[in-house]
């Protein structure tokens, strides 16, 4: 049983050394340059901002 546990620990350590964590950051801004500033949908009125920020963080594992 001890030998099997040692093999499992060794396998786990080998797998962990092969895994690389990849972090991808992204950001953007959307600028309204023209058009109407209010939009009507189903009787409701919405105002669109001049600047719309956007951000994303993605975390992945590369094997």
N, C-alpha and C positions, 0 to 999 in steps of 0.2 A: 504493500500500500504506500509506503514512504517513497519507494522508487517511482511509482506512478505519479505521485504528487510532485516530485522533483522534475519529472519529464514535463508535466503540465506547466510548472513555473517556468521552465526553460523555454517552452513553446510560446508562452505568453510574453516573456521578455523579448524573444526574437521578433514576434509580431509587433510589439510596441516600438521597437527600433526601426521597423520598416515603414511605420506610419508617419506621415508628415502632415501637420495641420496647416491649412491654407486659409488665410483671412483676406477677404476682398472687400475693400471699402469703395463706396461710390457716392458722389453727391452731384446735384444739378440744380439749376434754377430755370424756371420757365417764365418768360416775359410776354405779357399780352401787349402786342404792338398796335393792334387795331381791332375794329369790331365793336359790338355793343358791350357795355359793362354789366348789363342785367339780362338774364335769360329767364324766360317763362316756360315752365314745364308743368302740364296738368293743372293749370291755374295757380301754381305757386311760383313766386318770383325769387330768383337767386342772383346775387351779385358775384361777379368773378374778380378775384384780386389781380392787381397789376403784376406782382411777383408771387410765384408759387415755388417754395423750396421743396427739395426731394432728397432723401438720403437712404442708403441701403448698406447693411453689413451682412456679408455672407461668410459662413464658416464651413469648411469642408475638410475631409480627410482624404489624402492622396496615398494610395497603397503602392 
